[in-house]
Amino acid sequence: MLFKNPHLQTILPALLMRGVLDYRRESIYSCDDDQIDLDWFNENQTRLVIYVHGMEGSSNDHYIIRLIKLLTQHNYTALVMNLRSCAPDPSPCKKLYHSGMSEDLDSVLDWVLDHYQYKEIVLIGFSIGANIVLKYIGEKQINKKISKAIAVSVPLDLASSAKALDMVPGQFYTRYLMKKLGRKLNKDLSHIRSFYEYDQNYTAPMHGFVDNFDYWQKSSSKQFLEKINIPTLIINSLDDPFLGPECFPFQEQNNNTNLRLITPDFGGHLGFMELSLDMSRGLKINFSHEKYILEFL
């Protein structure tokens, strides 16, 4: 029953699965002249995977590092797009990121296509990074070298996700994220108890939205799913505490043959931990979403 608890699924991997990679850092400029930090690993392959992490994550996140190590065995170069201000030792930024900032991914892809010669590019996003990926491939005429996209634990409907987070006992995740965001804004956000408040008072005015509802509506990727024209895998566990019911696009999958939706019963948010028996090493922890990703690729 241990791994059927969505909160343990969400928290334990971050505590247990630590590590670092020897990245090469490259910093580029966004369309509004801010800086985006890119971390490269296993270069000089012909196929590239671009990873976009979740809220307040980075290229050092456990789910990024594990998947890079796995796909390195299959001859993929890794490029992690760190959202603004999020990289380990980040470049200075004029403003923070938000959940729909697909224009930064556009800047990264323009840079890669102009400066590197990869035969194939795969986009993989996690949490809000997955929302950015899906929004990008649904709203843009994307380059033909982008062959596939993968979205893991994705809040396709931001209003629904904000409501789900408000229902978590003690607003545990909201309080944790407000502490990290407050440090970046040089503000005490301990009084903020919901993403309704945060997005209304900070995200929306900082990025030119009318209010939080305008931000959620324009930035949610669900509305763009019907226009996606490359094979795309979405993995959302049914017990994810970050996701409301509108974040499971069953109907959209039926209407677009490019979409494949996998909804495990258990997995929490970016967890997907499973136990298996290895005859030589005993019990072993696996991550089911990595199996789905490898099969899809």
SULZI-V462239 format. One record per helix or strand of 2 or more residues. SS is the DSSP state (hx for helix, st for strand). FROM is the first residue (numbers start at 1). TO is the last residue. If there is no record, write none. Layout:
BEGIN
<<SS FROM TO> <SS FROM TO>>
END
This chain:
BEGIN
<<hx 2 4> <hx 6 16> <st 24 29> <st 35 41> <st 47 52> <hx 62 72> <st 76 82> <hx 102 115> <st 120 126> <hx 128 139> <st 146 152> <hx 158 166> <hx 169 185> <hx 195 207> <hx 212 219> <hx 222 227> <st 231 235> <hx 245 247> <hx 250 255> <st 259 262> <st 273 278> <st 282 287> <hx 288 296>>
END
